[in-house]
Structures are given as structure tokens and as C-alpha cells.
Amino acid sequence: MNTIDAQDMRRRIDAAMVARMATVNRDGGPHIVPITFALGEDALYSAIDFKPKKTTDLQRLRNIEANPKVSVLVDHYEGDWTKLWWVRVDGSARIVIDGADFERAIALLTERYQQYRSARPEGPAVVIAIDRMTGWSAW
């Protein structure tokens, strides 16, 4: 197993455009969804955006309210298995609807994703305080 250092993990996270966030539902079962995200100094940010959803009462938000422990997986896959890698961010999430953390999340996401410049996410935002980052690379 080829572990990667913190600087390389951050570089790989910054280069990726989608991640998967895993939460735990009230019954203890896993729930995983793809997310857009931005990496800050010691937090990872995501927000509920304009893409169509059946409801704004999202399972991931209910899960975070009940149990703030989350994992976010950023990875790269292709047919050439010598180029595979993944980075997992484990932490405690909280939901913010306004204030400095909300504005920081939206600013970072808008800077990162061109689509958000014309349709700013309205939120809420998810702020994940990073407890641990682990990663692996085939190269």
C-alpha cells in the first residue's frame, strides 16, 4: 500500500471536482451521496445547491443533525490501475445557514465551480471539521 503525505492528499483533493460524502442514518445504516466541495485550511465545505432535488429536507442533513460524524471520499479511477488513488477525510460536520462559516463555504465553492458563479448555492452549507485524512496511491 502506498500511503501519501498530507500535502499530496490536499493537492489531489484540490484537483478533483466531485467527492462522495457518507453519513449514518438514525438506524445506523450508511448513506452516501456525491457532493461538490471545497477544501479550506482545516475544514471541508459543501452546500445544497440549485440542482433539482425532490425535497429540501435531505437525508444527509437529517443524518448530520443526528450524528455529525462523516467521511468524504475523493478518488480517481481509470482503466490503467497504476494511476488509481483515493483520499478519505473523516470529521465532524455541522450545518450552517448564515454567518461567517456559511459565507466562507459559499465563497470557496463559488471560486471553485464556475457553475456557481451564475447560480450561487443558497444552502444550507455543511462544514466538516477535519479530524483525519488518509490516502493511498498506486503510484
Order of alpha helices (4+ residues) and beta strands (2+ residues): alpha-beta-beta-beta-beta-alpha-beta-beta-alpha-alpha-beta
